[in-house]
Structure formats: structure tokens, C-alpha cells
Amino acid sequence: MSDKVRLSFSDQGVATVTISNPPLNIYDLDMRDGLIEAISAVRDNPDARALLLCSEGRNFSAGADLSEFGSASSIFEARRIRWDRDPWLPLLALSVPTVASLKGYTMGSGLEMALLCDVRVAANNTVLGLPETKLGMLPAAGGTQSLTRILGPHAASPLILTGRDIEASEALDLGIVTELVDPAELDQVSERTAHQLALIDPAIAMKLRRCLAAANDLPLSLGLELERQLAITK
């Protein structure tokens, strides 16, 4: 596994994935490969019951390493290379509940990965945003879709179009983060949240995540039918 990603499992079934590329925990190809390997290991471990995504240092992640774009023949080729090594969809596809522990700069693809988690606990010093628009790019690690699904188009559009910074208190008010805590308490609260989710029966957790996803993807009548079918299926 990459030196920039660590994976550990607790006796209670919490898989902790820690990214480490100080000081800003910038995503590069090495980190993405490590994340793919770690998330795949969680997927394949039958004892895994929840995933906690966290980081070393003062920041969660300030986003992608834009210098990698300079080594490709074009920005489109650079994007293709990144999409070929994509940890975001494997994270979204996990059957277990997921928690992101956020602090400091949580920007760009760092925020986009957190948006794919079920619960986002943030320190009150967190600064969030999708600044890609200001750099002449799209937030193409899912941000246009995940933030809009969480907030709705009316609230998400100005944040995505302007690429402005979002302070932690505003993120809580909008519903981007689930809970705000003092930075000194972030690790403890995030771990406690992950362990609470790990108490859910894995089969029930998987069904709950399918139902929650269906609320965005399906008409209400079909979502209700899916809920009924999953409720009676062992």
C-alpha cells in the first residue's frame, strides 16, 4: 500500500483509512492508488462493519496535485489518467456505513471524497469548498453531483459556480457536514460515530444505504417499493 495511505481494523469492525501527504494532504496518483487498495481491502473484509476516513496533520485535504496535469499531453489526458485510477466510486460502492473526519482545508477532491461518505464530522476550524471553477476546471470527482444531491440545486449552484470558501458554521447550517466539534475532540467524536455505525447489522446497513441512495435516484413510488422489498427480504 502507498506510504500516503494507512489502513487499520478495530476489533469492533471499524476500518480506519488515514491519508498522509503533509502539509495539505494533496491527492496525487500515489495517494489515489493507495486509497483504491485500502477501500478494496475494506470491501473484501467480511468483518468490516464501518469505514472511517481521516487524515494526519492540520488539514483533511486541499485537493488534487495540479502539477500532475503538467506532465500529461493535455488537461483532458490528465483527467483521463485520474479517472482511470478513481477511488471515489469504490468508496461510494461500499456496503458498510462511512464517516469522514474533516479539519482545516477540505477542498476540491478532498471535499468531493467526503461528500460521498454517509456522515461528515468536522472540526470548527474546517474550511470547505470546490475551487475548481476559479481555476478554469470542473469539480469532476463527483462534486457537481454529490453536493447538489445533498443541498439541492438552489443551494448548491452558487457554491459550485463561484468556487468560494465555505466556513464550518455555514457548512453545518447548509447540511454539508453533520456535526461540528472542537478540533481537540474531532478524533474522539469521529471514532465514536464510526463505532456506533459498526453496531448496525451489516445486512441491515447495506439495505439502509440502498434505500437512502434510492431516495435520490428513483421516483417516490419505486423507492417505496424498494424499501418494502428490502424490508421483507432476509
C-alpha positions in Angstrom: 0.0 0.0 0.0 1.1 3.6 -0.6 3.1 5.3 2.1 0.5 8.1 1.9 -2.4 5.9 2.9 -2.7 3.6 6.0 -5.4 1.1 6.8 -6.2 -0.4 10.2 -9.1 -2.5 11.6 -10.5 -2.4 15.1 -11.9 -5.4 17.0 -15.3 -3.9 16.5 -15.1 -3.9 12.7 -14.2 -0.2 12.1 -11.8 0.2 9.2 -9.8 3.4 9.5 -8.3 4.8 6.3 -5.8 7.6 7.0 -4.4 9.8 4.3 -0.9 11.3 4.9 0.7 13.7 2.5 1.6 16.7 4.7 1.1 19.5 5.0 -2.0 19.8 2.8 -2.7 16.1 2.1 -2.8 16.8 -1.6 -4.1 13.9 -3.7 -1.6 12.6 -6.2 -1.6 9.3 -8.2 0.3 7.5 -5.4 -2.3 8.5 -2.8 -5.2 7.5 -5.1 -3.6 4.1 -5.8 -3.3 3.7 -2.0 -6.9 4.7 -1.4 -8.1 2.2 -4.1 -6.1 -0.6 -2.4 -7.4 0.4 1.1 -11.0 0.7 0.1 -10.8 -2.6 -1.9 -9.4 -4.3 1.2 -12.3 -2.9 3.3 -14.8 -4.2 0.7 -13.2 -7.6 0.7 -13.0 -8.0 4.5 -16.2 -9.7 5.8 -15.5 -8.4 9.3 -15.6 -4.8 8.2 -18.7 -3.0 9.5 -17.9 0.7 9.1 -15.3 2.9 7.5 -13.7 6.0 9.0 -11.8 8.3 6.6 -9.4 10.6 8.3 -6.1 12.4 7.8 -2.9 13.3 9.5 -1.8 16.8 10.2 -3.9 20.0 10.4 -5.8 19.6 7.2 -8.1 16.9 5.7 -7.1 17.6 2.1 -6.7 20.7 -0.1 -7.5 18.7 -3.2 -5.6 17.3 -6.2 -2.0 17.8 -7.1 -2.5 20.1 -10.1 1.2 19.8 -11.1 0.4 16.3 -12.4 -1.6 17.9 -15.2 1.6 19.4 -16.5 3.2 16.0 -17.2 0.3 15.0 -19.5 -0.2 15.9 -23.1 -3.3 17.9 -22.3 -5.6 18.6 -19.4 -8.1 16.2 -20.9 -5.4 13.4 -20.9 -4.6 14.3 -17.3 -8.2 13.9 -16.4 -8.5 10.6 -18.1 -5.4 9.3 -16.2 -7.0 10.4 -12.9 -10.4 8.8 -13.8 -8.6 5.5 -14.6 -7.4 5.5 -11.0 -10.5 6.5 -9.3 -11.1 5.9 -5.5 -14.3 7.8 -5.4 -16.7 5.3 -7.0 -15.2 2.3 -5.0 -15.9 4.4 -1.8 -19.5 5.1 -2.9 -20.0 1.4 -3.7 -19.1 0.1 -0.2 -21.9 -1.7 1.6 -20.8 -0.5 5.0 -21.6 2.9 6.5 -18.9 5.5 6.0 -17.7 8.5 8.1 -15.4 11.4 7.1 -13.5 13.3 9.8 -12.7 16.8 8.5 -10.5 19.6 9.6 -8.5 22.5 8.2 -8.6 22.8 4.4 -11.2 20.4 3.0 -11.2 21.5 -0.6 -11.7 20.2 -4.2 -11.3 16.4 -4.5 -10.8 16.3 -0.7 -14.3 17.6 -0.1 -15.6 15.5 -3.0 -14.5 12.3 -1.3 -16.0 13.4 2.0 -19.3 14.2 0.2 -19.5 10.5 -0.8 -19.5 9.4 2.8 -22.7 8.9 4.8 -21.6 11.1 7.8 -19.3 14.1 7.9 -17.9 15.2 11.3 -16.0 18.4 11.1 -13.8 20.5 13.4 -15.0 24.0 13.8 -11.8 25.3 12.0 -12.7 23.5 8.8 -12.8 25.5 5.5 -14.6 23.7 2.7 -15.0 24.5 -1.0 -14.9 23.4 -4.6 -12.5 25.9 -6.1 -12.1 24.2 -9.5 -14.3 26.8 -11.3 -11.9 29.6 -10.3 -9.1 27.5 -11.9 -11.0 27.0 -15.1 -12.0 23.4 -14.4 -15.0 21.4 -13.3 -15.1 19.7 -9.9 -15.1 16.4 -11.7 -14.5 14.0 -8.8 -18.3 14.0 -8.3 -18.8 17.4 -6.7 -21.4 18.7 -9.1 -23.5 15.6 -8.4 -22.9 14.9 -4.7 -23.1 18.4 -3.4 -26.3 19.0 -5.4 -27.9 15.8 -4.1 -27.1 16.9 -0.5 -28.2 20.5 -0.8 -30.5 20.6 -3.9 -29.7 22.7 -6.9 -30.9 26.0 -5.5 -28.3 25.9 -2.6 -25.5 24.0 -4.4 -25.4 26.1 -7.6 -23.9 29.3 -6.2 -21.3 27.3 -4.2 -20.2 25.3 -7.3 -20.3 28.2 -9.7 -18.4 30.7 -7.6 -16.0 28.2 -6.0 -16.0 30.3 -2.8 -14.8 29.1 0.6 -17.4 27.8 3.0 -16.8 28.2 6.7 -17.6 25.3 9.0 -20.6 27.0 10.6 -22.2 27.7 7.2 -21.4 24.1 6.2 -23.3 22.9 9.2 -26.3 25.2 8.6 -26.5 24.0 4.9 -26.2 20.3 5.8 -22.8 19.7 4.2 -21.4 18.5 7.5 -23.4 16.5 10.0 -21.7 17.7 13.2 -19.3 20.4 14.3 -16.8 19.8 17.2 -13.8 21.4 18.8 -10.6 20.4 17.0 -9.3 18.7 20.1 -12.4 16.4 20.2 -12.5 15.6 16.5 -10.8 12.2 16.6 -12.7 11.0 19.6 -16.1 12.0 18.2 -15.4 10.6 14.7 -14.2 7.3 16.1 -17.3 7.1 18.4 -19.6 7.8 15.5 -17.9 5.1 13.4 -18.2 2.6 16.2 -21.9 3.4 16.6 -22.5 2.7 12.9 -20.5 -0.5 13.2 -23.1 -1.8 15.7 -25.7 -1.9 12.9 -26.2 -5.4 11.5 -24.2 -5.5 8.2 -27.1 -6.8 6.2 -29.4 -4.0 7.6 -26.7 -1.4 6.9 -26.4 -2.4 3.3 -30.2 -2.3 2.8 -30.4 1.1 4.5 -27.7 2.5 2.2 -29.6 1.2 -0.8 -32.8 2.8 0.4 -31.1 6.1 1.0 -29.5 6.1 -2.4 -32.9 5.3 -4.0 -34.4 8.4 -2.4 -32.2 10.4 -4.8 -32.2 8.0 -7.8 -35.8 6.7 -8.0 -39.3 8.2 -8.2 -41.0 8.0 -4.8 -43.3 5.1 -5.8 -40.4 3.0 -6.9 -38.3 4.0 -3.8 -41.2 2.9 -1.5 -41.4 -0.4 -3.4 -37.7 -1.0 -3.0 -38.0 -0.2 0.7 -40.8 -2.7 1.1 -39.0 -5.4 -0.8 -35.8 -5.0 1.2 -37.7 -5.0 4.5 -39.2 -8.4 3.8 -36.1 -10.0 2.3 -33.8 -11.9 4.7 
